[in-house]
Amino acid sequence: MEAIEELAVQPCTSSLYLRPFRLSYRQNGTKKFWDFMRTHDSVSILIFNTSRQCFVVVKQFRPAVYMCEVERHHPQVFQNQDKESFVSLENPLPAVVGVTYELCAGIVDKPGLSLEEIACEEVLEECGYRVSTADLRRITSYRSGVGLTGSRQTLFYAEVNDQMKTSGGGGQPEEGELIEVVEIPLEESMKFAYDETFPKTMGVIFSFMWFHNNIAPKLPKK
C-alpha cells in the first residue's frame, strides 16, 4: 500500500468524479460568487463484528490527504498549477502520511440501485462480509464538504459475524482500489477515535460515538 513511486502533479482538465463551477449570485443586495465542485453523493457503513466485539474499518492511501502534507512541506509544488507542464516530486514524503482510517464507503453512481443496495455491495467488496438490505440500519445523512462540494453522505449501521465473511475484502483492484481491512476492538474504540496519531475521517469518530450512545448500553454484560 505504501510503495508509492513516480509522483507528478499536473492540471486536471476533465474528471469522471469532479466538475468545477463558479456560482454568481446576489445576497442581501451584495453581489457575490463562489467556486464549488459537483461530485457524487455517497454511503458509509459502520460495521460491528459481534463474534469478536470489534469494529471493521478500512485503511487506504488517499492522494488528496497526501498532497495536503506535500504542500505543507513543499509549497512550491502548486505554484505552477495553471501551466500545461507538470511537476515531478523528486524527494516525495513517505506514503504513510496519506494513509487514513475510514468507514467502509462508496459513491452513489448506480441509478438502478437503492442506497441500501449500494451499501451492501460496498461491505462485500471492501470488507468481505455478505449482508442484506434487511441487515442495515439507517443512522442518518449529512452534508460533507459544505464549502466545496455540498454532497450528501448517508450513514448505515450493520452487525456482522464471522460466518458472514466470504472473502478478505480489499476493494476492486481493477478499479485501482487497494484497501486494508482493520479491526478496532470495542474496548479500544474511543481511545482510537481521539488518537490523532491515527489519521481518520470524522465519520469514524461520529459513528463510534453513536454506537457507544445507542448500541453499547444494550450489549450483554461481560
C-alpha positions in Angstrom: 0.0 0.0 0.0 2.8 2.4 0.8 5.0 1.7 -2.1 4.2 5.0 -3.9 6.6 6.0 -6.7 6.9 8.4 -9.7 4.7 11.1 -8.3 3.8 14.0 -10.6 1.3 16.9 -10.3 -0.4 18.3 -13.3 -3.6 20.3 -14.1 -6.9 18.3 -14.2 -8.8 19.3 -17.3 -11.5 16.7 -17.0 -12.7 14.1 -14.5 -15.2 11.4 -14.0 -15.7 12.4 -10.4 -15.3 16.2 -10.1 -16.8 19.1 -12.1 -15.7 22.7 -11.1 -18.2 25.6 -11.4 -18.5 29.2 -10.3 -21.8 30.4 -9.0 -22.6 34.1 -9.2 -25.4 35.5 -7.0 -26.7 38.4 -5.0 -27.3 38.1 -1.3 -28.9 40.9 0.7 -28.1 43.3 -2.1 -24.4 42.3 -2.3 -23.0 40.7 -5.4 -21.0 37.5 -4.7 -19.5 34.5 -6.3 -18.5 31.1 -5.0 -16.4 28.3 -6.6 -17.6 24.8 -6.0 -17.3 21.2 -7.2 -20.1 18.9 -8.2 -19.5 15.3 -7.3 -21.3 12.1 -6.3 -23.3 11.6 -3.1 -22.1 8.6 -1.1 -22.9 6.0 1.5 -20.9 4.8 4.5 -21.3 1.9 6.8 -20.4 1.4 10.5 -19.7 -2.4 10.7 -19.6 -4.2 14.1 -18.5 -7.8 14.3 -20.4 -9.4 17.1 -18.3 -12.5 17.0 -15.2 -10.7 18.1 -16.7 -7.5 19.5 -14.9 -5.2 17.2 -15.5 -2.5 14.5 -14.5 -3.2 11.0 -13.0 -0.2 9.2 -10.8 0.2 6.2 -7.4 1.7 5.7 -6.2 3.2 2.4 -3.9 5.7 0.7 -5.7 9.0 -0.1 -3.8 11.1 -2.6 -5.7 14.3 -1.5 -4.5 13.8 2.1 -1.0 13.0 0.9 -0.8 16.2 -1.2 -2.0 18.3 1.7 1.0 17.1 3.6 3.2 17.6 0.5 2.1 21.2 0.1 2.7 21.9 3.8 6.3 20.8 3.4 6.9 21.8 -0.3 4.6 24.7 -1.2 6.3 25.2 -4.5 4.7 22.1 -5.9 1.4 24.0 -6.5 2.9 27.3 -7.7 2.7 26.4 -11.4 -0.7 24.6 -11.2 -2.2 26.6 -14.2 0.6 25.7 -16.6 0.5 22.8 -19.1 3.6 21.2 -17.7 3.6 19.0 -14.6 5.8 19.0 -11.5 7.6 15.8 -10.5 8.3 15.2 -6.9 12.0 14.3 -6.7 12.0 13.6 -2.9 8.5 12.6 -2.0 7.3 12.3 1.5 6.7 8.7 2.8 3.3 7.5 1.6 2.2 6.8 5.2 1.3 10.5 5.6 -1.5 9.9 3.1 -2.9 6.7 4.7 -6.2 7.2 6.6 -8.7 5.0 8.6 -12.2 5.3 7.3 -15.6 3.6 7.4 -16.5 1.3 4.6 -18.0 3.6 2.0 -18.7 4.2 -1.7 -20.1 6.7 -4.1 -23.7 6.7 -5.3 -23.2 6.1 -9.1 -25.6 3.3 -9.9 -29.1 4.7 -10.7 -30.7 1.3 -10.7 -29.7 0.5 -7.1 -31.0 1.9 -3.8 -28.7 3.4 -1.2 -29.1 0.2 0.8 -28.1 -2.0 -2.1 -25.1 0.1 -2.8 -24.1 -0.1 0.8 -24.4 -3.9 0.8 -22.1 -4.1 -2.3 -19.5 -1.9 -0.6 -19.5 -4.0 2.5 -18.8 -7.1 0.4 -16.2 -5.6 -1.9 -14.3 -3.7 0.7 -14.6 -5.8 3.9 -15.7 -9.3 2.6 -19.0 -9.6 4.6 -22.2 -10.5 2.8 -25.1 -8.5 4.3 -28.6 -7.9 3.0 -30.5 -4.7 3.0 -32.5 -6.1 6.0 -29.2 -6.1 7.9 -28.8 -2.4 7.6 -30.0 0.2 10.0 -30.0 3.8 8.7 -28.4 6.1 11.2 -28.6 9.5 9.4 -27.5 11.5 6.5 -25.4 14.7 6.4 -23.7 17.1 4.1 -19.9 16.8 3.7 -17.6 19.3 2.2 -20.2 22.1 2.6 -17.7 24.8 1.4 -16.6 22.8 -1.7 -19.0 20.1 -2.8 -22.0 20.0 -0.5 -22.5 16.3 -1.3 -24.7 14.1 0.9 -23.5 11.0 2.7 -25.9 8.5 4.2 -24.6 6.5 7.1 -25.8 3.0 7.9 -25.1 0.5 10.7 -24.6 -3.2 10.1 -23.9 -6.0 12.5 -21.9 -9.0 11.1 -20.4 -12.1 12.4 -17.6 -14.4 11.3 -20.0 -16.7 9.5 -21.0 -13.9 7.2 -17.4 -13.3 6.0 -17.0 -14.7 2.5 -13.7 -13.1 1.4 -10.8 -10.9 2.6 -12.3 -7.8 1.0 -9.8 -5.2 -0.1 -11.9 -3.5 -2.8 -11.7 -3.9 -6.6 -8.1 -3.9 -7.9 -9.4 -3.4 -11.5 -10.7 -0.1 -10.3 -7.5 0.9 -8.7 -8.6 0.1 -5.1 -6.1 -1.1 -2.6 -7.8 -1.4 0.8 -6.7 -3.0 4.0 -9.4 -4.2 6.4 -8.7 -3.2 10.0 -10.5 -4.4 13.2 -10.8 -2.0 16.1 -11.7 -3.7 19.4 -14.8 -2.2 21.1 -13.0 -1.5 24.3 -10.3 0.5 22.5 -12.5 2.3 20.0 -13.0 5.6 21.8 -9.3 5.9 22.5 -8.7 5.2 18.9 -11.3 7.7 17.8 -9.5 10.6 19.6 -5.9 9.4 18.9 -4.5 11.9 16.4 -1.6 9.6 15.5 -4.2 7.5 13.6 -5.4 9.8 10.7 -9.2 9.2 10.3 -12.4 10.7 8.9 -15.0 12.4 11.0 -17.3 9.6 10.1 -15.3 7.2 12.2 -15.4 9.4 15.2 -19.1 10.3 14.9 -20.2 6.7 14.3 -18.2 5.3 17.2 -19.8 7.9 19.5 -23.2 6.9 18.1 -22.6 3.3 18.8 -21.5 3.9 22.4 -24.6 6.0 23.0 -27.2 3.8 21.2 -25.9 0.2 20.9 -23.3 -0.4 23.6 -25.7 0.1 26.5 -27.8 -2.8 25.1 -25.0 -5.3 24.7 -24.8 -8.3 27.1 -22.7 -7.5 30.2 -19.5 -9.5 30.5 
